[in-house]
């Protein structure tokens, strides 16, 4: 299973998202000091009811908790967009 698939699976299980996008952006960071150990750079967009009424920091903590140990083994950087369904709908 690829790292993108592992991230996607972990977020699906933990947050039951209505929308989930996971992008491997590692190629743009080749040679970056943090990428030397083989961990990657990823962008995620998660729309989940779990984020309703939560502050951005709490939402990010939920995402980081979902990917857990992958932050030490597979992920060097994780860019997060975490929205409630109502916020996502308001964006059009």
C-alpha angles and dihedrals in degrees: 000000000000123000090251090054092048092050091046092049094049092050092046092054096044102039108021090218125203088210128020128177122177120184126185105220095171095115090067091057101050109146092020111139093239093051095058093087091059098255116132143226116242139181120209132186113192127181110190140152085228088077096055111122094003127122119241093257092054090049092052090049090055091052093047090048089052094054090041115160092016086081087068099039111026112010125067097166131015122190109200134200106181118180138168115235090253092053091048092050091049089056089061 
